[in-house]
Amino acid sequence: MAREVIVLRRDTTWKCGPVQKRIIMAVREFLRSRPAARGAPLELVLERSGLPPEAFFDALERLERRGIVEVVTA
């Protein structure tokens, strides 16, 4: 089964909205707890952010366009 992982390409929240910041903070929290990890599982970040799925995926798409995160299949 393929698993999607959010990889943090640039560790910045400059010009990010509150929803985007929550996603970045959830990814940072996961990576700090597991230093050897390459990225954070998409499902876990969605759960930890506490956002509705529509808002989460919209903000994630904006973060991808700006080159801050990348969603890869592991």
Secondary structure, 3 states (H helix, E strand, C coil): CCCEEEEECCCCCCCCCHHHHHHHHHHHHHHHHCCCCCCEEHHHHHHHHCCCHHHHHHHHHHHHHCCCEEEEEC
